[in-house]
Amino acid sequence: KNSLTTMHCANISYPEEKDVVCGRGRFSVEFIGNKRFRSFVQQYLNEYCSAARREKTKVIEAVFQNLRENGSRFLKKDTSSGFWYEVSENEAKLKIGHVLRDAKMHTVRAKEQRR
C-alpha cells in the first residue's frame, strides 16, 4: 500500500480491542472494538444532528482525535497478505461519518415508530 492510502504500513497480525475494523460483514459488525466505537460515537450524536453541514466536519474531527488519543486505530485487512494495516486519516473520518449518519437515521426511525 502507498502512503496516500495508509497511515502506517505496519503488518498487524490481528486488531486489538481498541481498534476499529473497516470493512463489511459479520466480523466488523461483531468485533469488540467496533461495538465500542459505535457506543462511543453516540455521545456525539446530538451535536452532530444539530450541526450545520460545515460543523459536522468538526464533530467528525473531534471524534477522530478523541479515539486516536485513546489508542484506537482504524484497520483494514489486506486480503493478499492476511495482515491488517492502518487506513488513512481521511478513510477513518469517512467511517466515523458513516456511523454518525447511520446512528442519526436509527434515531429518526425510532422516533417515527413511536408516533
URPEWO-V866835 format. One record per pair of residues at least 4 apart in sequence whose C-alpha atoms are under 8 Angstrom apart, sorted by the first residue. I is the first residue (numbers start at 1). J is the second residue. D is the distance in whole Angstrom. If there is no record, write none. Layout:
# URPEWO-V866835
((I J D) (I J D))
This chain:
# URPEWO-V866835
((1 5 7) (1 6 7) (1 9 7) (2 6 6) (3 7 6) (3 8 8) (3 9 8) (4 88 7) (5 87 6) (5 88 5) (6 85 7) (6 86 6) (6 87 4) (6 88 4) (7 86 6) (7 87 6) (7 88 5) (7 89 7) (8 85 7) (8 86 6) (8 87 8) (9 85 6) (9 86 7) (10 84 8) (10 85 6) (10 86 8) (11 83 5) (11 84 6) (11 85 6) (12 83 5) (12 84 5) (12 85 6) (13 82 8) (13 83 5) (13 84 6) (14 83 7) (14 84 7) (15 19 6) (15 20 8) (15 21 7) (15 75 7) (15 84 7) (16 33 7) (17 32 6) (17 33 5) (18 32 8) (18 33 5) (18 36 8) (18 71 7) (18 72 5) (18 73 7) (19 33 5) (19 34 7) (19 71 8) (19 72 5) (19 73 5) (19 74 6) (19 75 7) (20 33 5) (20 34 5) (20 37 7) (20 72 7) (20 73 6) (20 74 5) (20 75 6) (21 28 6) (21 31 7) (21 33 7) (21 34 6) (21 74 6) (21 75 5) (21 76 6) (22 28 7) (22 74 7) (22 75 6) (22 76 5) (22 95 7) (23 28 6) (23 76 7) (24 28 6) (24 29 8) (25 29 6) (26 30 6) (27 31 6) (28 34 7) (29 34 7) (29 35 7) (30 34 7) (30 35 7) (31 35 6) (32 36 6) (33 37 6) (34 38 6) (35 39 6) (36 40 6) (37 41 6) (38 42 7) (38 99 7) (39 43 8) (40 44 8) (41 45 7) (41 63 7) (41 96 8) (41 99 8) (41 100 7) (42 100 8) (42 103 7) (44 48 6) (44 59 7) (44 63 8) (45 49 6) (45 100 7) (45 103 7) (45 104 7) (46 50 6) (47 51 6) (47 59 7) (48 55 8) (48 56 6) (48 59 6) (48 100 7) (49 104 7) (51 55 5) (51 56 6) (52 56 6) (53 57 7) (54 58 7) (55 59 7) (56 60 6) (57 61 6) (58 62 6) (59 63 6) (60 64 6) (60 93 6) (60 96 6) (60 97 6) (61 65 6) (61 93 7) (62 66 6) (63 67 6) (63 96 8) (64 68 6) (64 92 8) (64 93 7) (64 96 7) (65 69 6) (66 70 6) (67 71 7) (67 72 5) (67 73 8) (68 72 5) (68 73 7) (73 86 7) (74 86 6) (74 87 6) (74 92 6) (75 84 6) (75 85 5) (75 86 5) (75 87 6) (76 84 5) (76 85 6) (76 86 6) (76 87 6) (77 82 6) (77 83 6) (77 84 4) (77 85 6) (78 82 5) (78 83 6) (78 84 6) (78 85 7) (79 83 7) (87 91 6) (87 92 7) (88 92 6) (89 93 6) (90 94 6) (91 95 6) (92 96 6) (93 97 6) (94 98 6) (95 99 6) (96 100 6) (97 101 6) (98 102 6) (99 103 6) (100 104 6) (101 105 6) (102 106 6) (103 107 6) (104 108 6) (105 109 6) (106 110 6) (107 111 6) (108 112 6) (109 113 6) (110 114 6) (111 115 7))
